[in-house]
Every structure is written in structure tokens, then in C-alpha cells.
Amino acid sequence: MSAPRGRSWAQLAAPFVVFVLVMGVWLFISYVALEPRRRFLMPPPQDVLLVGLLNPANLMGILAGLWSTTQVALVGLALAIGIGTLIAIAMIQARWIEWSIYPWAVVLQTIPILAIVPLIGFWFQFGFNSRVLVCVLIALFPIVTNTLFGLKSTDQSHHDLFTLQRASRWQRLVKLQLPGALPAILSGWRIAAGLSVIGAIVGDFFFRQGEPGIGRLIDDFRARLQSEQLFASVALSSLLGLIVFWGFGLLGQLLVGSWHESHRSTE
Amino acid sequence: MIGVQPALDVPRPLPQGAAALSFAHVSKTFPDGTHALDNVSLTVHRGELVAIVGPSGCGKSTLLRLASRLTAPSAGDIACPEGHLGYVFQDPTLLPWRTVQHNVELLAELAGIDKRKRAALAQEAIALTGLKGFEKHRPRALSGGMRMRVSLARALTLRPQIFLFDEPFGSLDEITRERLNVELLALFDRERFAGLFVTHSVTEATFLASRVLVMSRRPGRIIAEIAVPFAYPRALELRFDAEFAAVAGEVSRRLREGMQ
């Protein structure tokens, strides 16, 4: 939707103003509120930039951790999408499948993931596999529910149209239900992607074998009071979350922007 | 002429005047107890456009769902020769992610007709419904009238023996509705299919049909059958003719009787 020019300028400027204010508060805390020997609790932004981000050795270490975490998140997300979509498709094939699986999907969602993390380590060791599994568990539910909702929201008259033409189950799924569900499916993916990043970082904290992920680095920097790198890692993790969110928004626009309202404009 | 025979199990066209659809003492009661139709008998022949008018909720749409076997009758028999049936819904029921061309191709695609052949079938239907130049548009970019044309074109692709129209123009504005009435008559005049057209507009029913059946309130029964004597093709001006007014007046009178 095209906003009037004046408003879109204001829209661009407003977050920038907030950024400047936040920087001001940050500098105030670093230099005025904290005495120098406690400044490590909140190092000033330029130190974070210089030590954490512009020092090549430090930056490469952080980026390597971030990449390892990203891989975990992407593999977990891909598995969750595959499994979740199949579960949702199975559920619309027969009522009894939906009735027997759905309550368990809800139970899965209500399990506090941190409570079963030790169990996951116990079963699957403390490396890559366990980290991926945390992502899958945390990302699965929104994929199942959104896909199921999308698949079930097909208009009755469209179903009638397909019934009149004696469409097969497969034709109905591929030519009607799945494309119609795509907007809902994509919003499920987007939620799941954000959760998957969170799951991967949580996994890093607990499953410390193999390549260290960003979560483990964050924890180590905290323990060693390397607060500039700690802050830089947190900032880059946020950036990862932002890129994922943005990337899936873009994907949605590419896939359904031409016909569906929800993905037309920038969100 | 549209003589392309679709590839698959398309039956030979019915001869003109043969029965394309008949109801014998059909009743329908829904599981919730709604008595929708009561003892309805009717026959629609090839080359004949029959309109059904009736008050809202009288079971008109149920009648079409029965004819198309989307719903089974509670009693009575329905005979409809095997073959493609064209159903034009109240809403255009287009797939929003498909272009006009691919929406029109849908039924042929579901019937397993190969790509080149169904593209050709769709092109013919698109030309017949005045959609040339809009093939690449998505439904969202079209007006209500254009969407309904796409819906008509889609129903036309497989050359059905009988068309069922479920108040297709009910939500369009007056001018668009008139134009589509004329276009539908031109199509009918050319193809001479069998048609059953449900509407609640007396004018529309009289203008389109060779016969008008009037239904009562629920449970719907057919309470009158009025022949419309005007030859096809019919021009829009016919509706301002005194003779037309007399026929429409008769339909309207019977309709009011049925609502009592």
C-alpha cells in the first residue's frame, strides 16, 4: 500500500530517532552512571564496535560461531518444515488422524523445552544432532498449526468445483489446498524460523561439543568478562534473527505477493 | 464452430430436444431436519434454457446441487446422462493464484487433457467470453463482471451437455448483469446446450429462459410453469416490450402467490 510521501519519510526517520536516543542512554550509562572499574558491565558503543566488530581476529571468531549456529538453525528448520508439513497433510486426509495427533502436537508445544534439554543430551550426545533436535522441537508446532489452518481454510465452493470434476485426492491437495494454504504456510515458516534461531542458541549453551556456536561464545565471553565481544555477539545474533525474519518476508512476497494481500507490501 | 472434441471420455453430444436432465418426484430433507425440496419433477431438454425463480431459501440451490450429484436426494430419481456438466457458481470460485488462462484451463487439467490441447480449449472459451487480452491477469485485477466471464469460460471448456447456473449474476451491478445476460444468450444461441438457470430476478428469468419454473417457499415445490414465447436471439430492448411485461408480470404474480 503506498503511503503518502510525507508519512513515509516520517516512518523512515522515526526508528532512527529512537536509535539516537538509545545510543544517548547507552553512553550515559557507560560514562556517567558506571564508575570506570565497573564499566565492563556496559562498555560504550564505540568500544564494542572497535574491539568486538572491527578487530579482525575477534570478528572472525564471532562470525564462525554465528555460522555454526545458523547451520544448526537452518537444518532444524528444514527438518521441522518437512515433518510439520507432512503431519498437517496427514491430518487433513482423515478426521481420526487429526483427532489422534493434534492433542500431542499441543502437548509438544507445552513441554518447557529447557526441561527436556538434559534428556536430549542424555540420548543424543552433546553435539550437532542435539542442537538440531532442539530447533526441530521448538519450530515444529507453528508449522503444523499454520499449515493445518491453511489447508483447512479452502472454500467449500472450490471443493465443490473439484468434486464435480472428480478430482483425485492428490489433485485436490496439489492444485487446490496447498497453493491456497501457501500464505498461512509461509507465516508458519516465518514464526518457526525465528524460533529455530532461538532454539539453536539455546542448544549452544547446553550442547558444547563440536564447533562452538554463538550461544556458547556468548556464555564464554560472559564468563571471561570480555564484554565488548559479548555485546558484539549479541548484536550479531540479533542481526541473524532480523535477516531470517526479513528473508522469509521476502520469500513470501516472491511466492504469493502476486495474488495474496498479506504479502503485498513491506511488512 | 466449437467442434473440437475434448480428448477423453466425452460422450457424443445429445441430439437437440433430448432430455438432458430430469427429476422425478425428488424430495430432499437434510440431516438437521430442514425440508428443502418437496416432490419436484422437471425435465430440461437440450436446446432449452429453463429458469427457476423462487423466494430466498426455497431450495433453488439445493436443486442444482442435487442435479450435479453434489448432494443425494432423500427420495425420487434424478436422471442426467453421463458426461461433463457445467456448473456456474454464485461466486466466480476462481483460484486467486492462477492467471485467467490457467483458471480457464483448470477443468481440462483435472480431466487429464494434455497441455497443448487444454490451452487451445481455454483459448476458444476465452475468445467466446470476450476475455481476449486478459489471459495473464490474476482474478484480483479483474472486475466482478470479468471474473464471472472467467467462470463462464471455465465451464465452457469441456463443452458440457448441461449447464447449471446458480444465480451467477446476482452480485453484479445492473449494467454488468444486463451485458452478461446478453452474452450468455449469444452463447446459448450458438451452442444450444441445455441450461438450468436459478435466479431470484423475474426479469432475468423471463429474459433468458424458454420456460420459467416458479418455486414456492420452503419446502420448495414447483408451483407454476410459464412458457416464454420469444425467439432467440433476444435483444435487450425486448425487456421494454409490452408482451415481455405481460409474461414477466405473470411470473411475478405466481411468485407472489407462492410466497403466501
Chai-1 contact restraints between the chains, C-beta under 6 A:
chainA,res_idxA,chainB,res_idxB,connection_type,confidence,min_distance_angstrom,max_distance_angstrom,comment,restraint_id
A,S157,B,F89,contact,1.0,0.0,6.0,A-B,restraint_1
A,S157,B,D91,contact,1.0,0.0,6.0,A-B,restraint_2
A,S157,B,T93,contact,1.0,0.0,6.0,A-B,restraint_3
A,H158,B,T93,contact,1.0,0.0,6.0,A-B,restraint_4
A,D160,B,L70,contact,1.0,0.0,6.0,A-B,restraint_5
A,L161,B,T93,contact,1.0,0.0,6.0,A-B,restraint_6
A,L164,B,S68,contact,1.0,0.0,6.0,A-B,restraint_7
A,L164,B,Y87,contact,1.0,0.0,6.0,A-B,restraint_8
A,Q165,B,L107,contact,1.0,0.0,6.0,A-B,restraint_9
A,Q165,B,L110,contact,1.0,0.0,6.0,A-B,restraint_10
A,A167,B,L110,contact,1.0,0.0,6.0,A-B,restraint_11
A,Q171,B,L110,contact,1.0,0.0,6.0,A-B,restraint_12
A,P179,B,W97,contact,1.0,0.0,6.0,A-B,restraint_13
A,W259,B,P96,contact,1.0,0.0,6.0,A-B,restraint_14
A,W259,B,W97,contact,1.0,0.0,6.0,A-B,restraint_15
A,W259,B,R138,contact,1.0,0.0,6.0,A-B,restraint_16
